């Protein structure tokens, strides 16, 4: 059974990698811009302004044929020092496996915001399980988070998905976030850890990610919480 799950996830991975055209950074920028251009159906601005990091997974592929699974390549960006301007991106993968009885596949955009420095510290580990090692909740949608539940207000990450044009809060429980060391090596030309990029801010934003940084700044120019205590 483990071998079958691995084969399904690998097949989904190759499907994602096979998409031609835009880079993951360009796709992430477009996903964020399209979502936030409709404030009544986007991430509440008061929550976005509290976020220390934002993760975007364009076109995560979900499929099922007795065994279900998902795989996506994403971009994580944090504010410098937790409460400064948006910094350089770190690449990661998002994957999950489950047992089911559906047949089919669909592409889903995933977005999540990291609400405190503790959540950021956990996400820069080599691998972290959402809902286990890091607390998560489906995020509220709209101009304001006035109606957010207690669970949403206290979660370390709030997650969303967009499929067939519908953007809504979505649970990522059970998913595993892993650092994509190979993609980071390609982006920065050397081996570098997610902590060095996102927490220590040892590298400048590469030219390929400037538009993403500017888009984040347009929708949330300031906010977050300091990483000083990490």
C-alpha positions as CSV (number, residue, x, y, z in Angstrom):
1,X,0.0,0.0,0.0
2,X,2.8,2.4,0.8
3,X,4.4,1.7,-2.6
4,X,1.1,2.5,-4.3
5,X,0.7,5.8,-2.4
6,X,4.2,6.7,-3.4
7,X,3.5,5.9,-7.0
8,X,0.4,8.1,-7.0
9,X,2.1,11.1,-5.4
10,X,5.0,10.8,-7.8
11,X,2.6,10.7,-10.8
12,X,0.9,13.8,-9.5
13,X,4.3,15.5,-9.0
14,X,5.3,14.8,-12.6
15,X,2.0,16.3,-13.8
16,X,2.7,19.5,-11.9
17,X,6.3,19.7,-13.2
18,X,5.1,19.1,-16.7
19,X,3.1,22.3,-17.0
20,X,4.8,24.7,-19.4
21,X,4.8,28.5,-19.4
22,X,5.1,30.7,-16.3
23,X,7.5,30.0,-13.5
24,X,6.2,29.1,-10.0
25,X,7.1,32.7,-8.9
26,X,5.0,34.2,-11.7
27,X,2.1,31.8,-11.1
28,X,2.2,32.6,-7.4
29,X,2.1,36.3,-8.1
30,X,-0.9,36.0,-10.4
31,X,-2.8,33.8,-8.0
32,X,-2.3,36.3,-5.1
33,X,-3.2,39.3,-7.3
34,X,-6.4,37.6,-8.7
35,X,-7.6,36.6,-5.2
36,X,-6.9,40.0,-3.6
37,X,-8.4,42.1,-6.4
38,X,-11.8,40.9,-5.2
39,X,-11.8,42.0,-1.5
40,X,-15.3,40.8,-0.8
41,X,-14.0,37.3,-1.6
42,X,-10.4,37.5,-0.6
43,X,-8.3,37.3,2.6
44,X,-9.5,39.8,5.2
45,X,-7.1,42.8,5.2
46,X,-6.9,42.9,9.0
47,X,-5.7,39.3,9.1
48,X,-3.3,39.8,6.2
49,X,-1.8,42.8,8.0
50,X,-1.1,40.6,11.0
51,X,0.6,37.8,9.0
52,X,4.3,37.3,9.2
53,X,4.5,35.1,6.2
54,X,2.4,34.1,3.1
55,X,2.6,30.7,1.3
56,X,1.2,30.2,-2.2
57,X,0.9,26.9,-4.0
58,X,-0.3,27.5,-7.6
59,X,-2.2,24.6,-9.2
60,X,-1.8,22.0,-6.6
61,X,-2.8,18.7,-8.3
62,X,-5.3,16.6,-6.4
63,X,-6.2,13.2,-7.7
64,X,-7.8,9.9,-6.6
65,X,-8.0,6.4,-7.9
66,X,-8.7,4.3,-4.9
67,X,-5.7,6.0,-3.3
68,X,-6.0,9.8,-3.2
69,X,-3.1,12.2,-2.9
70,X,-2.0,15.7,-3.7
71,X,1.3,17.4,-4.6
72,X,2.2,21.0,-5.2
73,X,5.2,23.3,-5.4
74,X,4.9,26.5,-3.5
75,X,6.5,29.8,-2.6
76,X,6.8,31.1,1.0
77,X,7.6,34.8,1.7
78,X,8.1,36.4,5.1
79,X,8.4,40.0,6.2
80,X,12.0,40.9,7.1
81,X,12.4,40.5,10.8
82,X,8.8,39.5,11.0
83,X,7.4,43.0,10.9
84,X,9.4,44.7,8.1
85,X,9.0,44.9,4.4
86,X,8.4,41.6,2.5
87,X,11.6,39.7,1.9
88,X,13.1,37.0,-0.4
89,X,11.1,33.8,-1.2
90,X,11.8,30.3,-0.2
91,X,10.5,27.3,-2.2
92,X,8.7,24.4,-0.7
93,X,6.5,21.4,-1.6
94,X,3.0,20.6,-0.2
95,X,2.0,17.0,-0.2
96,X,-0.6,14.7,1.3
97,X,-1.8,11.1,0.9
98,X,-5.2,9.6,1.8
99,X,-7.3,6.5,1.2
100,X,-10.4,7.1,-0.8
101,X,-12.7,5.8,-3.5
102,X,-12.9,8.6,-6.0
103,X,-11.6,8.7,-9.6
104,X,-10.5,11.9,-11.1
105,X,-8.2,14.9,-10.6
106,X,-8.4,18.6,-10.3
107,X,-6.0,21.6,-10.0
108,X,-6.4,23.8,-6.9
109,X,-4.6,26.9,-5.8
110,X,-3.6,26.9,-2.2
111,X,-2.8,30.1,-0.1
112,X,-2.0,30.2,3.6
113,X,-1.0,33.0,5.9
114,X,1.3,32.5,8.9
115,X,0.0,34.4,11.9
116,X,2.9,34.5,14.3
117,X,6.7,34.0,14.6
118,X,6.3,30.6,16.2
119,X,4.5,29.4,13.1
120,X,7.2,30.8,10.9
121,X,9.9,29.0,13.0
122,X,8.1,25.7,12.5
123,X,7.7,26.1,8.8
124,X,11.4,26.7,8.1
125,X,12.2,23.2,9.4
126,X,13.0,20.6,6.8
127,X,9.5,19.1,7.1
128,X,6.4,19.9,9.2
129,X,3.0,18.3,9.3
130,X,0.1,20.7,9.2
131,X,-2.5,20.1,12.0
132,X,0.1,18.1,14.0
133,X,3.3,20.0,14.5
134,X,1.8,23.3,13.5
135,X,-1.8,24.4,14.3
136,X,-4.0,25.3,11.4
137,X,-7.5,26.4,10.6
138,X,-9.5,27.2,7.5
139,X,-9.4,31.0,7.1
140,X,-12.3,33.4,6.9
141,X,-13.1,35.2,3.7
142,X,-14.1,38.8,3.1
143,X,-13.1,42.4,3.8
144,X,-12.9,41.9,7.6
145,X,-12.3,39.1,10.0
146,X,-14.9,40.4,12.3
147,X,-16.8,37.0,12.2
148,X,-13.7,34.8,12.7
149,X,-14.0,32.0,15.2
150,X,-11.8,31.5,18.2
151,X,-10.0,28.6,16.5
152,X,-9.2,30.8,13.5
153,X,-7.9,33.7,15.7
154,X,-5.5,31.4,17.6
155,X,-4.2,29.2,14.7
156,X,-0.6,29.5,13.6
157,X,-1.6,29.3,10.0
158,X,-4.9,30.1,8.2
159,X,-5.4,28.3,4.9
160,X,-7.5,28.8,1.8
161,X,-8.0,27.2,-1.6
162,X,-9.3,28.2,-5.0
163,X,-10.8,25.8,-7.4
164,X,-12.9,26.6,-10.5
165,X,-12.9,30.3,-9.4
166,X,-14.3,29.7,-5.9
167,X,-12.0,31.0,-3.1
168,X,-12.8,29.8,0.4
169,X,-11.2,28.7,3.7
170,X,-9.9,25.1,3.5
171,X,-8.2,22.7,5.9
172,X,-4.7,21.6,5.2
173,X,-4.6,19.2,8.1
174,X,-2.5,16.1,7.3
175,X,-0.5,17.9,4.6
176,X,3.2,18.0,4.9
177,X,5.3,21.1,4.0
178,X,8.9,20.3,3.0
179,X,11.6,22.7,2.0
180,X,12.5,22.4,-1.7
181,X,16.3,22.6,-1.3
182,X,16.9,22.0,-5.0
183,X,14.6,24.8,-6.2
184,X,16.2,27.2,-3.7
185,X,19.7,26.2,-4.9
186,X,18.6,27.0,-8.5
187,X,17.1,30.3,-7.4
188,X,20.0,31.5,-5.3
189,X,22.9,29.7,-7.0
190,X,24.1,28.0,-3.8
191,X,22.9,25.8,-1.0
192,X,20.8,27.9,1.4
193,X,18.3,27.0,4.1
194,X,14.8,28.3,4.5
195,X,15.7,29.8,7.9
196,X,18.6,31.7,6.3
197,X,16.2,33.1,3.6
198,X,13.1,33.8,5.7
199,X,14.2,34.4,9.3
200,X,17.8,35.5,9.0
201,X,17.2,37.5,5.7
202,X,20.8,36.8,4.5
203,X,19.9,37.2,0.8
204,X,18.3,39.9,-1.2
205,X,15.1,39.4,-3.3
206,X,16.2,37.9,-6.6
207,X,15.0,39.7,-9.8
208,X,12.6,36.8,-10.6
209,X,10.7,37.5,-7.3
210,X,10.5,41.3,-7.3
211,X,7.0,41.4,-8.8
212,X,5.8,39.0,-6.1
213,X,7.3,41.2,-3.4
214,X,5.7,44.3,-4.9
215,X,2.3,42.6,-5.2
216,X,2.5,41.6,-1.5
217,X,3.5,45.2,-0.6
218,X,0.5,46.5,-2.5
219,X,-2.0,44.5,-0.5
220,X,-0.3,44.5,2.9
221,X,2.6,47.1,3.1
222,X,3.1,46.7,6.8
223,X,2.3,44.5,9.7
224,X,3.4,41.2,11.3
225,X,5.2,40.6,14.5
226,X,9.0,40.7,15.3
227,X,11.1,37.6,15.0
228,X,13.4,39.0,17.7
229,X,12.4,36.4,20.2
230,X,12.9,33.4,18.0
